[in-house]
Amino acid sequence: MYIRIGFFAALVCCFLQFNNAEFPNDPKPCKFGDDDCLLQAINFYLREKNQGDTSINLRKIDPIDAGTFTLKQGADNPVNIDLTFSNNKIYGVANATAYKVRGFGKDLTKKH
């Protein structure tokens, strides 16, 4: 008797939990070559998921860690430049907007 009551109570709790659950507002998957869908998805992730999303293994993109890079201008020029930048971070990616995107087709052997 107690097993039935416990099972029924667990079933009711599960139903109530699922009833209050909300679906994620992530964009739907895009079809091959659907440039408008890709554009909307990219802008969604730039605006809404810029701090990352562990459910899809997305790292945060604002700020981006740019690491270390070097700029050198050859010695044969009148001005010789040798610059090394380290510990760089790029801020403001969350404010970016994509305006044009070209997606892949189904056949990846063709030029895109």
Backbone torsions as a table, in degrees:
resi	resn	phi	psi	omega
1	MET	NA	-45.9	-178.5
2	TYR	-67.6	-29.7	178.7
3	ILE	-66.3	-40.8	178.3
4	ARG	-64.4	-42.8	-179.9
5	ILE	-65.6	-43.2	178.5
6	GLY	-63.6	-42.1	178.1
7	PHE	-64.2	-43.5	179.8
8	PHE	-64.2	-40.3	179.0
9	ALA	-65.9	-41.1	177.7
10	ALA	-64.6	-39.8	178.5
11	LEU	-63.6	-43.0	178.2
12	VAL	-63.8	-42.4	178.8
13	CYS	-63.1	-42.7	177.9
14	CYS	-62.9	-42.9	179.2
15	PHE	-61.9	-44.7	179.6
16	LEU	-64.7	-38.0	179.1
17	GLN	-65.1	-46.2	-179.4
18	PHE	-69.8	-30.2	-179.9
19	ASN	-68.0	-32.8	179.9
20	ASN	-88.7	-7.6	-178.6
21	ALA	-69.1	145.7	177.8
22	GLU	-111.3	144.6	176.7
23	PHE	-76.6	146.0	178.0
24	PRO	-66.9	153.6	-179.0
25	ASN	-95.8	23.5	178.1
26	ASP	-64.5	151.3	179.2
27	PRO	-69.6	156.3	178.1
28	LYS	-73.8	153.7	176.6
29	PRO	-61.8	143.5	-178.6
30	CYS	-92.7	152.3	175.7
31	LYS	-85.4	163.5	179.2
32	PHE	-58.4	130.5	174.7
33	GLY	75.8	7.2	179.8
34	ASP	-86.0	88.1	-174.2
35	ASP	-65.3	-37.2	-179.3
36	ASP	-66.3	-40.6	178.4
37	CYS	-64.7	-43.7	178.3
38	LEU	-61.8	-40.8	179.1
39	LEU	-61.9	-43.9	178.6
40	GLN	-65.4	-39.9	-179.8
41	ALA	-66.0	-43.3	179.5
42	ILE	-62.8	-46.2	179.3
43	ASN	-65.9	-33.7	175.8
44	PHE	-61.6	-49.3	-177.6
45	TYR	-68.3	-31.9	176.4
46	LEU	-66.6	-41.9	-176.7
47	ARG	-82.3	-48.6	-169.1
48	GLU	-91.7	-30.4	-173.6
49	LYS	-115.7	28.2	-176.2
50	ASN	-69.8	-16.4	176.6
51	GLN	-95.6	9.1	176.6
52	GLY	94.7	166.2	178.6
53	ASP	-150.3	109.5	-176.2
54	THR	-69.4	-22.1	-178.6
55	SER	-69.8	-23.4	177.5
56	ILE	-119.2	14.4	177.8
57	ASN	58.5	41.9	178.9
58	LEU	-98.2	122.6	178.1
59	ARG	-79.1	157.7	179.4
60	LYS	-69.0	143.1	-176.1
61	ILE	-113.9	3.5	177.0
62	ASP	-137.9	106.0	2.3
63	PRO	-84.5	154.9	175.2
64	ILE	-91.2	132.1	176.8
65	ASP	-81.9	110.1	-177.0
66	ALA	-89.7	-5.8	176.5
67	GLY	66.9	-139.0	-178.4
68	THR	-117.6	136.0	174.1
69	PHE	-143.8	157.4	-174.7
70	THR	-124.3	136.7	173.1
71	LEU	-113.6	125.5	178.7
72	LYS	-130.9	135.8	172.6
73	GLN	-112.5	134.9	-172.1
74	GLY	-52.8	156.0	-178.4
75	ALA	-74.6	-13.9	-178.8
76	ASP	-81.2	-3.9	177.3
77	ASN	-90.4	158.0	179.3
78	PRO	-62.6	-28.7	178.4
79	VAL	-115.2	118.1	179.4
80	ASN	-98.0	120.8	-178.5
81	ILE	-119.1	130.9	175.3
82	ASP	-138.3	98.0	-176.3
83	LEU	-114.8	136.7	174.3
84	THR	-124.2	123.8	178.9
85	PHE	-108.6	132.7	-179.8
86	SER	-133.5	158.0	-179.0
87	ASN	55.1	50.5	-177.2
88	ASN	-93.7	143.4	173.7
89	LYS	-132.6	139.0	178.9
90	ILE	-106.9	118.1	-179.0
91	TYR	-103.5	156.9	173.2
92	GLY	95.4	6.3	179.8
93	VAL	-64.6	-30.1	179.4
94	ALA	-66.0	-20.5	179.3
95	ASN	-91.8	-1.9	-179.0
96	ALA	-74.2	155.2	176.5
97	THR	-135.8	130.0	175.4
98	ALA	-85.4	135.9	-179.0
99	TYR	-110.3	-27.3	-178.4
100	LYS	-145.7	135.2	-178.6
101	VAL	-139.4	141.6	172.5
102	ARG	-120.0	121.1	-177.9
103	GLY	-91.1	169.4	177.3
104	PHE	-81.1	152.2	171.0
105	GLY	-89.4	-177.3	179.9
106	LYS	-70.9	-32.6	-178.2
107	ASP	-94.5	104.5	-176.6
108	LEU	-80.5	-3.3	177.9
109	THR	-81.3	-17.3	179.3
110	LYS	-83.3	161.1	177.2
111	LYS	-72.9	139.3	-179.6
112	HIS	-116.8	NA	NA
